[in-house]
Amino acid sequence: MGAPKMDVIGLGDAMVSFSPPSFLRLEQATQMEVWPTGAEANAAVALARLGKRVGWISKLPENPLARLIVAAVSRHGVDTSRVVWTPEGRVGLLFYERAVSPRPPRVWYDRKDSAFTTLEAAEMDWSYLTGAQIVLMAGTAPALGSVLRKTTREIATRVRAAGRLFALDVNYRAKLWSPQEAADYLTALLPLASIVFCGQRDAARLFGVAGNPEAVARSLQERFGIPTVVLTLGAAGAVAVSDQVYRAPRVRRVTVVDPVGAGDAFAGGFLCGYLEGGVQRGLEIGGATGALHCTIPGDFAYITRAEVEELLASADEDIQR
């Protein structure tokens, strides 16, 4: 097989997110902020802004909301030429209330029967997809229904057969499927993955693995035969197990403006660093990208490569002039 056409291709659903300004409740709102969102799209944008050749694939209806999503993703340099367009179906919606303690942030989904849930293997451009070094998907895709469970497995199988890397962000969402449903499906899918991102809480809830983070990551690696497992620990960073144990450097104090999408930014940054210098570099760039994203409203990581490198190199918090 020739040289890869893309560094990374993200494949998944996308929605339009509506949020009341500031910390208003939905029932107070007289206007809304509108943001495109989707785990793989968020990661793809981060990767493109970090300088990688990135594609993004989804299935969307031919309507204004879908065009809003595609225009927003492509604006950052992501190739959206393989989006599958359909005259029928709908775009999923998401409603997000920001909050401060003790009131938790809340998300409501309205994504049932979105066009993406009908994506089948026959609609894929396989030469394009298997031409990337890495294909990234999130566990939210198979959570959306039986068609996508079959399609996701086909993608993982073909990517692996082509000698490329299939990366999966477990990204469990309790509002989409039960822990038992997710565990049953992912137990069969994870052995096809080369890189897996999993939150510490998800590892315990879905796979019954808890305790020391390094031991949890090692347990997942050995149980499913995954070459690289990245266990995310929230504010405590991340740890990865591959040929050895790798630890993310601690990013200095982060003031969180909006945490939504930070995990996707981390995954995008990790894959960028992984392609450039392996697991440790992945943790470094991923951690910095995720931290910077937390300071920016919205789901896309409006960061630059220079800002990421500056954060990694300096402990100086003074104004940059």
VEXDREN-2710 file (C-alpha; in Angstrom, 1 decimal):
% VEXDREN-2710
k/r/px/py/pz
1/MET/0.0/0.0/0.0
2/GLY/1.3/3.5/-0.9
3/ALA/1.9/6.4/1.4
4/PRO/-1.2/7.4/3.5
5/LYS/-3.3/10.2/2.1
6/MET/-4.4/11.4/5.5
7/ASP/-2.7/11.3/8.9
8/VAL/-6.1/10.8/10.7
9/ILE/-9.7/10.4/9.6
10/GLY/-12.4/10.9/12.2
11/LEU/-15.7/9.2/11.6
12/GLY/-18.8/9.8/13.5
13/ASP/-22.0/11.7/14.2
14/ALA/-22.3/15.5/14.5
15/MET/-25.0/17.6/16.1
16/VAL/-25.9/21.2/16.6
17/SER/-25.6/22.3/20.2
18/PHE/-27.7/25.0/21.7
19/SER/-26.7/26.7/24.9
20/PRO/-28.2/29.6/26.9
21/PRO/-25.7/32.5/27.3
22/SER/-23.5/32.5/30.4
23/PHE/-25.1/30.4/33.1
24/LEU/-28.7/30.8/32.3
25/ARG/-31.1/27.9/32.6
26/LEU/-32.8/26.7/29.4
27/GLU/-36.2/27.8/30.7
28/GLN/-34.8/31.3/31.2
29/ALA/-33.3/31.6/27.7
30/THR/-34.6/34.1/25.2
31/GLN/-31.6/33.5/22.9
32/MET/-29.2/30.7/22.3
33/GLU/-25.5/30.2/21.4
34/VAL/-25.2/27.7/18.5
35/TRP/-22.2/25.4/18.2
36/PRO/-21.5/22.4/16.0
37/THR/-20.3/19.4/17.9
38/GLY/-19.4/15.7/17.7
39/ALA/-16.6/13.8/19.3
40/GLU/-14.8/12.8/16.1
41/ALA/-15.4/16.2/14.5
42/ASN/-14.0/18.0/17.6
43/ALA/-10.9/15.8/17.6
44/ALA/-10.5/16.3/13.8
45/VAL/-10.5/20.1/14.2
46/ALA/-7.9/19.9/16.9
47/LEU/-5.7/17.8/14.8
48/ALA/-6.0/20.1/11.8
49/ARG/-5.2/23.1/13.8
50/LEU/-2.1/21.3/15.1
51/GLY/-0.9/20.9/11.5
52/LYS/-2.1/17.3/10.6
53/ARG/-3.7/16.1/7.3
54/VAL/-7.2/15.3/8.6
55/GLY/-10.5/14.0/7.1
56/TRP/-13.9/13.8/8.7
57/ILE/-16.7/11.5/7.6
58/SER/-20.3/11.5/8.6
59/LYS/-23.8/11.0/7.1
60/LEU/-25.9/14.1/7.0
61/PRO/-29.2/15.3/5.5
62/GLU/-29.2/18.0/2.9
63/ASN/-30.4/20.8/5.0
64/PRO/-29.1/24.1/6.6
65/LEU/-28.1/22.6/9.9
66/ALA/-26.0/20.0/8.3
67/ARG/-24.4/22.6/6.0
68/LEU/-23.6/24.6/9.2
69/ILE/-21.8/21.6/10.7
70/VAL/-19.7/20.8/7.5
71/ALA/-18.8/24.5/6.9
72/ALA/-17.7/24.8/10.5
73/VAL/-15.5/21.7/10.4
74/SER/-14.0/22.4/7.0
75/ARG/-13.2/26.0/8.0
76/HIS/-10.3/24.6/10.1
77/GLY/-8.7/22.7/7.2
78/VAL/-10.4/19.4/7.7
79/ASP/-11.3/17.5/4.5
80/THR/-15.1/16.9/4.5
81/SER/-15.3/15.6/0.9
82/ARG/-16.4/12.1/1.9
83/VAL/-19.4/13.2/4.0
84/VAL/-22.3/11.1/2.8
85/TRP/-25.3/13.3/1.9
86/THR/-28.9/12.0/2.0
87/PRO/-32.1/13.8/1.1
88/GLU/-33.8/12.3/4.1
89/GLY/-33.3/12.2/7.9
90/ARG/-32.4/14.8/10.4
91/VAL/-29.5/16.4/12.3
92/GLY/-29.2/15.5/16.0
93/LEU/-29.5/18.3/18.5
94/LEU/-28.0/18.8/21.9
95/PHE/-29.0/21.3/24.6
96/TYR/-26.3/22.2/27.1
97/GLU/-26.6/24.2/30.4
98/ARG/-23.4/25.5/31.8
99/ALA/-23.3/25.6/35.5
100/VAL/-21.1/26.3/38.6
101/SER/-21.0/24.3/41.8
102/PRO/-23.1/23.1/43.4
103/ARG/-25.3/22.9/40.3
104/PRO/-23.9/20.5/37.8
105/PRO/-23.8/21.1/34.0
106/ARG/-26.5/19.2/32.2
107/VAL/-26.9/17.9/28.7
108/TRP/-30.1/16.9/26.9
109/TYR/-29.9/14.9/23.6
110/ASP/-32.4/15.0/20.8
111/ARG/-30.6/12.8/18.3
112/LYS/-32.9/9.8/17.8
113/ASP/-33.0/8.6/14.2
114/SER/-30.4/11.1/13.0
115/ALA/-29.2/10.5/9.4
116/PHE/-25.9/9.1/10.7
117/THR/-27.7/6.2/12.4
118/THR/-28.4/4.8/8.9
119/LEU/-24.7/4.8/7.7
120/GLU/-23.9/1.5/6.1
121/ALA/-20.6/0.0/5.0
122/ALA/-21.7/0.1/1.3
123/GLU/-21.7/3.9/1.5
124/MET/-18.0/4.2/2.5
125/ASP/-15.1/5.2/0.3
126/TRP/-12.9/2.4/1.5
127/SER/-9.8/3.4/-0.4
128/TYR/-9.9/6.8/1.2
129/LEU/-10.7/5.5/4.7
130/THR/-8.1/2.8/4.8
131/GLY/-5.5/5.1/3.2
132/ALA/-5.2/7.1/6.5
133/GLN/-2.6/6.2/9.1
134/ILE/-5.2/6.3/11.9
135/VAL/-9.0/6.1/11.8
136/LEU/-10.7/7.5/15.0
137/MET/-14.1/6.7/16.2
138/ALA/-15.9/7.1/19.5
139/GLY/-18.1/4.7/21.4
140/THR/-21.1/7.0/20.9
141/ALA/-21.4/5.8/17.3
142/PRO/-22.3/2.1/18.0
143/ALA/-24.4/3.4/20.9
144/LEU/-26.8/4.9/18.4
145/GLY/-28.2/1.6/17.0
146/SER/-27.7/-1.8/15.4
147/VAL/-26.9/-0.4/11.9
148/LEU/-24.0/1.5/13.3
149/ARG/-22.8/-1.3/15.5
150/LYS/-22.4/-3.4/12.3
151/THR/-20.8/-0.6/10.4
152/THR/-18.3/0.3/13.2
153/ARG/-17.1/-3.3/13.4
154/GLU/-16.7/-3.4/9.6
155/ILE/-14.6/-0.2/9.7
156/ALA/-12.4/-1.5/12.5
157/THR/-11.9/-4.9/10.7
158/ARG/-11.0/-3.3/7.3
159/VAL/-8.7/-0.7/8.8
160/ARG/-6.9/-3.4/10.7
161/ALA/-6.7/-5.6/7.6
162/ALA/-5.2/-2.7/5.7
163/GLY/-2.4/-2.4/8.2
164/ARG/-3.6/0.9/9.6
165/LEU/-4.5/1.8/13.1
166/PHE/-8.0/1.9/14.5
167/ALA/-8.4/4.2/17.4
168/LEU/-11.4/4.1/19.7
169/ASP/-12.5/6.6/22.4
170/VAL/-14.8/4.6/24.6
171/ASN/-16.6/7.9/25.5
172/TYR/-19.5/6.1/27.3
173/ARG/-22.8/8.0/27.5
174/ALA/-25.4/6.6/29.9
175/LYS/-28.2/8.4/28.0
176/LEU/-27.4/6.4/24.9
177/TRP/-27.0/2.8/26.1
178/SER/-26.8/0.8/29.3
179/PRO/-23.5/-0.3/30.8
180/GLN/-24.2/-3.9/30.0
181/GLU/-25.1/-3.1/26.3
182/ALA/-21.9/-1.1/26.0
183/ALA/-19.7/-3.7/27.7
184/ASP/-21.1/-6.6/25.6
185/TYR/-20.5/-4.7/22.3
186/LEU/-17.1/-3.2/23.2
187/THR/-15.7/-6.5/24.5
188/ALA/-15.9/-7.7/20.9
189/LEU/-14.7/-4.5/19.3
190/LEU/-11.7/-3.6/21.5
191/PRO/-9.5/-6.4/20.3
192/LEU/-9.6/-4.8/16.8
193/ALA/-8.3/-1.5/18.1
194/SER/-4.7/-0.3/18.2
195/ILE/-5.2/2.7/20.4
196/VAL/-8.0/3.0/23.0
197/PHE/-8.9/6.0/25.1
198/CYS/-10.9/5.2/28.2
199/GLY/-11.9/7.2/31.2
200/GLN/-11.1/5.8/34.6
201/ARG/-14.7/5.8/35.6
202/ASP/-15.7/4.1/32.3
203/ALA/-13.2/1.4/32.9
204/ALA/-14.8/0.6/36.3
205/ARG/-18.4/0.9/35.1
206/LEU/-18.1/-1.1/31.9
207/PHE/-15.3/-3.5/32.5
208/GLY/-15.2/-3.8/36.3
209/VAL/-11.6/-2.6/36.5
210/ALA/-10.7/-0.1/39.2
211/GLY/-7.8/0.9/41.4
212/ASN/-4.3/2.1/40.5
213/PRO/-4.5/3.8/37.1
214/GLU/-1.4/2.0/35.8
215/ALA/-2.9/-1.3/36.8
216/VAL/-6.2/-0.4/35.3
217/ALA/-4.6/0.5/31.9
218/ARG/-2.5/-2.7/32.0
219/SER/-5.5/-4.8/32.8
220/LEU/-7.4/-3.4/29.8
221/GLN/-4.4/-3.9/27.5
222/GLU/-3.9/-7.5/28.5
223/ARG/-7.6/-8.4/28.6
224/PHE/-8.3/-7.1/25.1
225/GLY/-4.9/-7.3/23.4
226/ILE/-4.7/-3.6/22.8
227/PRO/-1.2/-2.3/21.8
228/THR/-1.8/1.2/23.4
229/VAL/-4.3/2.0/26.2
230/VAL/-4.7/5.7/27.3
231/LEU/-6.5/6.0/30.6
232/THR/-7.8/9.5/31.2
233/LEU/-8.0/10.7/34.8
234/GLY/-9.8/14.1/34.5
235/ALA/-8.0/16.9/36.3
236/ALA/-5.2/14.4/37.2
237/GLY/-4.2/14.0/33.6
238/ALA/-3.6/10.6/32.0
239/VAL/-1.5/7.5/32.0
240/ALA/-0.8/5.2/29.1
241/VAL/0.4/1.7/28.7
242/SER/2.1/0.4/25.6
243/ASP/5.5/-1.1/25.6
244/GLN/5.9/0.5/29.0
245/VAL/4.1/2.8/31.3
246/TYR/3.9/6.5/30.3
247/ARG/2.7/9.3/32.4
248/ALA/1.4/12.7/31.2
249/PRO/3.2/15.7/32.5
250/ARG/1.1/17.8/34.9
251/VAL/-0.2/21.0/33.3
252/ARG/-0.1/23.8/35.8
253/ARG/-3.4/25.1/37.2
254/VAL/-6.1/25.2/34.6
255/THR/-9.0/27.7/35.0
256/VAL/-11.9/25.9/33.4
257/VAL/-14.3/28.1/31.3
258/ASP/-16.0/25.2/29.5
259/PRO/-15.0/21.5/29.9
260/VAL/-17.1/20.1/27.1
261/GLY/-15.0/18.8/24.3
262/ALA/-11.8/18.7/26.3
263/GLY/-11.5/14.9/26.1
264/ASP/-11.9/15.2/22.3
265/ALA/-9.2/17.8/22.1
266/PHE/-7.0/15.6/24.3
267/ALA/-7.5/12.7/21.9
268/GLY/-6.7/14.8/18.9
269/GLY/-3.6/16.2/20.5
270/PHE/-2.5/12.7/21.6
271/LEU/-2.8/11.3/18.0
272/CYS/-0.9/14.3/16.7
273/GLY/2.0/13.6/19.2
274/TYR/1.8/9.9/18.7
275/LEU/2.4/10.2/15.0
276/GLU/5.3/12.5/15.6
277/GLY/7.1/10.9/18.5
278/GLY/5.2/8.0/20.1
279/VAL/3.2/7.6/23.2
280/GLN/5.0/10.1/25.5
281/ARG/4.8/12.9/22.9
282/GLY/1.2/12.0/22.5
283/LEU/0.5/12.5/26.2
284/GLU/2.4/15.8/26.2
285/ILE/0.6/17.4/23.2
286/GLY/-2.7/15.8/24.2
287/GLY/-2.5/17.2/27.8
288/ALA/-1.6/20.7/26.6
289/THR/-4.3/20.8/23.9
290/GLY/-7.0/19.6/26.4
291/ALA/-5.9/22.1/29.0
292/LEU/-6.0/25.0/26.6
293/HIS/-9.4/23.9/25.2
294/CYS/-10.9/24.1/28.7
295/THR/-10.3/27.9/28.7
296/ILE/-12.4/28.4/25.5
297/PRO/-16.2/28.2/25.2
298/GLY/-17.6/25.8/22.6
299/ASP/-16.6/22.3/21.5
300/PHE/-13.9/23.1/19.0
301/ALA/-10.4/23.6/20.2
302/TYR/-9.5/27.1/18.9
303/ILE/-5.8/26.7/19.6
304/THR/-2.6/26.9/17.6
305/ARG/0.4/24.7/17.6
306/ALA/2.5/27.6/18.8
307/GLU/0.3/27.9/21.9
308/VAL/0.6/24.2/22.7
309/GLU/4.4/24.3/22.4
310/GLU/4.5/27.5/24.5
311/LEU/2.5/25.9/27.2
312/LEU/4.7/22.8/27.2
313/ALA/7.9/24.8/27.3
314/SER/7.1/27.5/29.8
315/ALA/5.7/27.9/33.3
316/ASP/5.3/31.7/32.8
317/GLU/1.7/32.8/33.1
318/ASP/2.3/36.5/32.4
319/ILE/0.6/38.1/29.4
320/GLN/2.3/37.1/26.1
321/ARG/3.2/40.3/24.2
END
